[in-house]
Amino acid sequence: MTTHAAVTEALADQRVQKDKKHWRAFNAGEIPPDWPLISWIIAENMLTSDGEEHTRLRKLVSKAFTPRRIERMREGVVAIVEGLLDRVEAEAAASADGVVDLKALLAQPLPMTVISDLFGLDEEARPKLHRLVGVFFDQSVTPEEAMTTFMEMWGLLTELVGAKRAEPGDDLTSALIAARDEDDRLSEDELIWSLVLIISAGYETTMNLIANAVRALVGHRDQLDMVLRGEVEWSRAVEEVLRWDGPGEFVPMRYTTEDVELAGVAVPAGEPLLMGYGSAGRDEERYGPTAHLFDVTREDTSHLTFSHGRHYCLGASLARMEVLEALPRLFGRFPGLDVAVADEELVPLPSIIGSGVEALPVRLR
C-alpha cells in the first residue's frame, strides 16, 4: 500500500490484522526460519496481536509512555542532550577538519540512553545493549548474525528482568513485572517481547527522526532561519519532517483475514500487506502538487508516520519530546551547523523498515 488513502483504509479495516496466524504462506511452512524479517513476524507482543489480546498488551506497555511518565523524563532528557552536545563540541574541536558524526554523537546515544534509563539498566550492561540494538536493525547482516544478535538481546533482557524481580526499582521493567506477578496477565515471553518492542518504538524512530530533521533543515536554510527567528514553531517543523522524511518506511506485517477489496484492488484472504508510510507522506492526492517539497509553513501537518488507529505508535509522544528538546538546543548552540558532504554521498540505512542514513558528518560552524 503506497498512497495515503490506501494506507489509511487498510489500517482501519478490521479484516486486515497483525497476527501471523492469518498468513497463509507462513502457516504452510513456505517462509524459511532464516528469512531476514522473521523476528518481526514471530514476535509475541502487541505489534503482532489483535483484538482483546492487543488491548491487554497495549494497556500494559502503555505504562512506558503515559504523559505523566514522559513529562517526568523531560528534565533527564535535557541533561542528556546538553551532555551529548558538550561531547559534540569537544569532538569537533579535536577533529583536524572539524567534522563529526552527529548520528553517532547525538541521534544514536540520546534515545538509547533514554531507553536504558527507562528500563533501569545498569551502566555496565548499556554498551552491550547499544551494540546489539545497532545490529538488530541492520538488515544487511547474515541470517546467522541476526539470530545470534537476537538471542543475545533476549538473554540480556532476561537477566534484566531477573535482576528487577529480585530488586525492583522505579523503572518500567519493574512496573511490568509487578503487573505480571499481580494479575498474571503478562507471560514471561510477553514481558521480554514487550521490552523488545519498546526498544523498537523508542530507539530507531527517534534516532532517524533527529538525523532526518537535521538534514531537512540545513538543506532548507531559509526555513531553518524562520524557525530560529520564532516565525515557525519547532513542533510544526518536526511534524513536517515526519511527513516529508519520516523515520520509517514499512513496519512488517499485516494480513487479510478474508477476501477484501482495498483501494480498488481485490486481495485474497491470507495475503501479507506492507504499509508504505514514506510514500503516503508524499502523496499528491493528499497533500497537493507540492507534496514532494519540504515546507515548514504547510497548513496540513497531518501524517501517517506513526501509523493510525488501534496500532498507533505508543512511542510517538516520547520521540516528539526527545526531538523537541534536542533540535532547539543543537541549533541554539550551533546555528551555522551544516552537513559536511553532499546529500548523495550519505549512505542510506540498509533497511526497508527504518528510513535514515548510516552516518551524518557535520561541521558545527
C-alpha positions as CSV (number, residue, x, y, z in Angstrom):
1,M,0.0,0.0,0.0
2,T,1.6,3.2,-1.1
3,T,-1.0,6.0,-1.2
4,H,-2.3,7.9,1.8
5,A,-5.9,6.8,1.1
6,A,-4.9,3.1,0.6
7,V,-2.8,3.0,3.8
8,T,-5.5,4.7,5.8
9,E,-8.1,2.4,4.5
10,A,-6.1,-0.7,5.2
11,L,-5.1,0.4,8.7
12,A,-8.8,1.0,9.6
13,D,-10.2,-2.2,8.1
14,Q,-10.9,-4.9,10.7
15,R,-10.4,-7.6,8.0
16,V,-6.7,-6.6,8.0
17,Q,-5.0,-8.0,11.1
18,K,-1.5,-8.3,12.6
19,D,-1.4,-11.9,13.8
20,K,0.8,-14.2,11.7
21,K,-1.9,-16.9,12.1
22,H,-3.7,-15.2,9.2
23,W,-0.7,-15.5,6.8
24,R,-1.3,-18.5,4.5
25,A,2.3,-18.9,3.3
26,F,3.7,-18.8,6.9
27,N,1.2,-21.4,8.1
28,A,2.1,-23.6,5.1
29,G,5.8,-23.6,6.0
30,E,6.8,-21.5,3.0
31,I,8.7,-18.8,5.0
32,P,12.2,-20.0,5.9
33,P,13.3,-19.6,9.5
34,D,16.3,-17.5,8.4
35,W,14.2,-15.0,6.5
36,P,15.6,-11.6,7.4
37,L,12.3,-10.2,8.8
38,I,11.3,-13.4,10.7
39,S,11.8,-11.8,14.1
40,W,9.2,-9.2,13.2
41,I,6.8,-11.9,12.4
42,I,7.2,-14.4,15.2
43,A,7.3,-11.8,18.0
44,E,4.6,-12.2,20.7
45,N,3.8,-8.6,21.6
46,M,1.1,-6.0,20.9
47,L,2.6,-5.2,17.5
48,T,1.7,-8.7,16.3
49,S,-1.6,-9.1,18.1
50,D,-5.2,-8.1,17.6
51,G,-8.5,-7.7,19.5
52,E,-8.6,-8.4,23.2
53,E,-5.0,-9.7,23.2
54,H,-3.8,-6.5,21.7
55,T,-5.8,-4.4,24.1
56,R,-4.4,-6.3,27.1
57,L,-0.8,-6.0,26.0
58,R,-1.2,-2.3,24.9
59,K,-2.6,-1.4,28.3
60,L,0.5,-2.8,30.0
61,V,3.1,-1.5,27.6
62,S,1.5,1.9,27.5
63,K,2.8,2.4,31.1
64,A,6.1,3.4,29.4
65,F,4.5,6.2,27.5
66,T,2.0,7.9,29.8
67,P,2.0,11.8,29.6
68,R,3.0,11.9,33.3
69,R,5.9,9.5,32.8
70,I,7.2,11.3,29.7
71,E,7.0,14.7,31.5
72,R,8.9,13.2,34.4
73,M,11.6,12.2,31.9
74,R,11.9,15.6,30.4
75,E,14.5,17.0,32.8
76,G,16.6,14.0,32.4
77,V,16.4,14.2,28.6
78,V,17.5,17.8,28.7
79,A,20.5,16.9,30.8
80,I,21.4,14.0,28.4
81,V,21.1,16.4,25.4
82,E,23.3,19.0,27.0
83,G,25.9,16.4,27.9
84,L,25.9,15.0,24.3
85,L,26.2,18.5,22.8
86,D,29.2,19.1,25.0
87,R,30.8,16.0,23.6
88,V,29.9,17.0,20.0
89,E,31.6,20.4,20.5
90,A,34.7,18.7,22.1
91,E,35.0,16.1,19.3
92,A,34.7,18.8,16.7
93,A,37.4,20.9,18.3
94,A,39.7,17.9,18.4
95,S,39.0,16.9,14.8
96,A,41.5,18.0,12.2
97,D,38.8,19.2,9.8
98,G,36.1,20.0,12.4
99,V,33.9,17.2,11.1
100,V,32.0,15.0,13.5
101,D,29.3,12.3,13.0
102,L,26.2,13.8,14.5
103,K,24.3,10.5,14.3
104,A,27.0,8.7,16.4
105,L,27.3,11.5,18.9
106,L,23.7,12.7,19.3
107,A,21.0,10.9,17.3
108,Q,22.0,7.4,18.4
109,P,23.0,7.8,22.1
110,L,20.1,10.1,23.0
111,P,17.3,7.5,22.6
112,M,19.5,4.6,23.7
113,T,20.3,6.4,27.0
114,V,16.7,7.3,27.5
115,I,15.6,3.7,27.0
116,S,18.3,2.4,29.3
117,D,17.2,4.8,32.0
118,L,13.5,3.8,31.4
119,F,14.4,0.1,31.7
120,G,16.6,0.7,34.8
121,L,19.6,-0.9,33.0
122,D,22.9,-0.9,34.9
123,E,25.7,1.2,33.4
124,E,27.9,-1.9,32.8
125,A,25.2,-3.5,30.6
126,R,24.4,-0.5,28.4
127,P,27.3,-0.7,25.9
128,K,26.2,-4.3,25.1
129,L,22.6,-3.3,24.6
130,H,23.6,-0.4,22.4
131,R,25.8,-2.7,20.3
132,L,23.0,-5.4,20.0
133,V,20.4,-2.8,19.0
134,G,22.6,-1.4,16.3
135,V,22.9,-4.9,14.7
136,F,19.2,-5.8,15.4
137,F,18.0,-3.0,13.0
138,D,20.7,-3.7,10.3
139,Q,19.1,-5.8,7.6
140,S,22.4,-6.2,5.8
141,V,23.7,-8.8,8.3
142,T,23.5,-12.5,7.6
143,P,20.6,-14.6,9.0
144,E,23.1,-16.2,11.4
145,E,24.3,-12.9,12.7
146,A,20.7,-11.7,13.0
147,M,19.7,-14.7,15.0
148,T,22.8,-14.6,17.2
149,T,22.1,-10.9,18.0
150,F,18.5,-11.6,18.8
151,M,19.4,-14.4,21.2
152,E,22.0,-12.2,22.9
153,M,19.5,-9.4,23.3
154,W,16.9,-11.9,24.6
155,G,19.4,-13.1,27.2
156,L,20.4,-9.6,28.3
157,L,16.7,-8.6,28.8
158,T,16.0,-11.9,30.6
159,E,18.9,-11.1,33.0
160,L,17.5,-7.6,33.5
161,V,14.0,-9.0,34.3
162,G,15.6,-11.4,36.8
163,A,17.6,-8.6,38.5
164,K,14.5,-6.4,38.7
165,R,12.4,-9.1,40.1
166,A,15.0,-9.6,42.9
167,E,15.4,-5.9,43.5
168,P,12.6,-3.8,42.0
169,G,13.2,-0.2,41.2
170,D,11.4,2.9,40.0
171,D,11.6,1.8,36.4
172,L,9.4,0.4,33.6
173,T,10.8,-3.1,33.8
174,S,9.8,-3.4,37.5
175,A,6.4,-2.0,36.7
176,L,5.8,-4.6,34.0
177,I,7.0,-7.4,36.3
178,A,4.6,-6.1,39.1
179,A,1.7,-6.1,36.6
180,R,2.6,-9.7,35.6
181,D,3.0,-11.0,39.1
182,E,-0.1,-9.3,40.5
183,D,-2.6,-10.2,37.8
184,D,-0.8,-12.9,35.8
185,R,-1.7,-11.1,32.7
186,L,1.7,-11.0,31.1
187,S,3.7,-14.2,30.4
188,E,7.5,-14.2,30.8
189,D,7.9,-14.3,27.0
190,E,5.4,-11.5,26.5
191,L,7.3,-9.4,29.1
192,I,10.6,-9.8,27.2
193,W,8.9,-9.3,23.8
194,S,7.3,-6.1,25.3
195,L,10.8,-4.8,26.2
196,V,12.0,-5.6,22.7
197,L,9.0,-3.7,21.2
198,I,9.7,-0.7,23.4
199,I,13.3,-0.7,22.1
200,S,11.9,-0.8,18.6
201,A,9.4,2.0,19.3
202,G,11.7,4.2,21.3
203,Y,15.1,3.9,19.6
204,E,15.2,3.8,15.9
205,T,12.2,6.2,15.5
206,T,13.9,9.0,17.5
207,M,17.4,8.3,16.1
208,N,16.3,8.6,12.5
209,L,14.0,11.5,13.2
210,I,16.8,13.6,14.6
211,A,19.1,12.8,11.7
212,N,16.4,13.4,9.1
213,A,15.4,16.6,10.7
214,V,18.9,18.0,10.7
215,R,19.3,17.1,7.0
216,A,16.0,18.6,6.1
217,L,16.5,21.9,8.0
218,V,20.1,22.6,6.9
219,G,19.1,21.6,3.4
220,H,16.4,24.3,3.5
221,R,18.3,27.1,5.3
222,D,15.7,29.7,4.7
223,Q,13.1,27.6,6.6
224,L,15.6,26.8,9.4
225,D,16.1,30.6,9.8
226,M,12.3,31.1,10.0
227,V,12.2,28.5,12.9
228,L,15.2,30.1,14.6
229,R,13.6,33.5,14.4
230,G,10.5,32.1,16.0
231,E,8.3,32.7,12.9
232,V,7.5,28.9,12.8
233,E,7.2,26.7,15.9
234,W,9.7,23.9,16.3
235,S,6.8,21.5,16.7
236,R,5.4,22.4,13.3
237,A,8.8,21.9,11.7
238,V,9.1,18.5,13.3
239,E,5.7,17.4,12.0
240,E,6.7,18.4,8.5
241,V,9.9,16.3,8.8
242,L,7.7,13.4,10.0
243,R,5.6,13.8,6.8
244,W,8.3,14.6,4.3
245,D,11.2,12.3,5.5
246,G,9.9,10.3,8.4
247,P,12.0,7.8,10.4
248,G,10.3,4.7,9.0
249,E,9.2,3.3,5.6
250,F,7.5,0.0,6.4
251,V,6.6,-2.0,9.5
252,P,6.0,-5.7,8.9
253,M,3.3,-7.1,8.5
254,R,-0.4,-7.1,8.1
255,Y,-2.6,-9.9,6.7
256,T,-6.0,-10.2,5.1
257,T,-8.4,-12.4,7.1
258,E,-10.8,-12.8,4.2
259,D,-11.1,-11.8,0.6
260,V,-11.2,-8.0,0.6
261,E,-11.1,-5.0,-1.8
262,L,-8.6,-2.3,-0.8
263,A,-8.1,0.8,-2.8
264,G,-10.0,-0.8,-5.6
265,V,-7.8,-3.9,-5.7
266,A,-9.1,-7.4,-4.8
267,V,-6.8,-9.1,-2.3
268,P,-7.3,-12.7,-1.4
269,A,-7.5,-14.0,2.2
270,G,-4.2,-14.8,3.9
271,E,-2.1,-12.4,2.0
272,P,0.6,-10.2,3.6
273,L,0.4,-6.4,3.2
274,L,3.1,-3.7,3.8
275,M,2.0,-0.2,4.5
276,G,4.2,2.5,2.7
277,Y,4.3,5.2,5.3
278,G,7.0,7.1,3.5
279,S,5.2,7.2,0.2
280,A,1.9,8.1,1.9
281,G,3.6,11.2,3.3
282,R,4.4,12.5,-0.2
283,D,1.1,11.5,-1.9
284,E,0.0,14.4,-4.2
285,E,-3.7,13.2,-3.9
286,R,-3.5,14.0,-0.2
287,Y,-1.0,16.9,0.0
288,G,-1.3,18.5,-3.4
289,P,1.2,19.2,-6.1
290,T,3.8,20.4,-3.6
291,A,3.8,17.1,-1.6
292,H,7.4,16.4,-2.6
293,L,8.6,19.7,-1.2
294,F,9.7,20.3,2.4
295,D,7.7,23.2,3.7
296,V,7.5,24.1,7.4
297,T,4.7,26.6,6.7
298,R,2.5,23.9,5.2
299,E,-1.1,24.2,6.6
300,D,-1.8,20.4,6.6
301,T,0.6,19.0,9.2
302,S,-1.1,15.6,9.5
303,H,0.7,12.4,8.5
304,L,0.6,8.6,9.0
305,T,4.2,8.2,10.1
306,F,3.3,6.9,13.5
307,S,0.6,4.7,11.9
308,H,-3.2,5.1,12.5
309,G,-5.9,3.6,14.5
310,R,-5.5,0.8,17.1
311,H,-1.8,0.2,16.3
312,Y,-0.8,3.9,16.6
313,C,2.8,4.1,17.8
314,L,3.0,4.3,21.6
315,G,6.5,5.8,21.3
316,A,5.3,8.8,19.3
317,S,5.0,11.2,22.2
318,L,8.4,10.2,23.6
319,A,10.0,10.6,20.2
320,R,8.5,14.0,19.8
321,M,9.6,15.1,23.3
322,E,13.2,14.0,22.8
323,V,13.4,15.7,19.4
324,L,11.8,18.9,20.6
325,E,14.4,19.1,23.4
326,A,17.3,18.2,21.1
327,L,16.9,20.3,18.0
328,P,16.4,23.7,19.6
329,R,19.4,23.2,21.8
330,L,21.5,21.8,18.9
331,F,20.8,24.8,16.6
332,G,20.8,27.2,19.5
333,R,24.4,26.3,20.2
334,F,25.5,25.7,16.6
335,P,23.2,27.9,14.3
336,G,25.7,27.5,11.5
337,L,25.8,23.7,11.6
338,D,25.9,22.2,8.2
339,V,26.2,18.7,6.6
340,A,29.8,18.2,5.6
341,V,29.1,16.2,2.5
342,A,26.7,16.3,-0.5
343,D,23.4,14.6,0.2
344,E,24.0,12.0,-2.4
345,E,27.2,10.9,-0.5
346,L,25.2,10.0,2.6
347,V,24.7,6.2,2.8
348,P,21.1,5.1,3.3
349,L,20.3,2.6,6.0
350,P,20.2,-1.0,4.7
351,S,16.6,-1.4,5.7
352,I,13.0,-1.4,4.4
353,I,11.9,-0.5,7.9
354,G,14.0,2.4,9.1
355,S,14.5,5.5,6.9
356,G,17.7,7.3,7.6
357,V,21.4,7.3,7.0
358,E,24.4,5.3,8.2
359,A,26.3,8.4,9.4
360,L,25.7,12.2,9.4
361,P,29.0,14.1,9.1
362,V,28.6,17.7,10.0
363,R,30.6,20.9,10.7
364,L,29.4,23.0,13.6
365,R,30.3,26.3,12.0
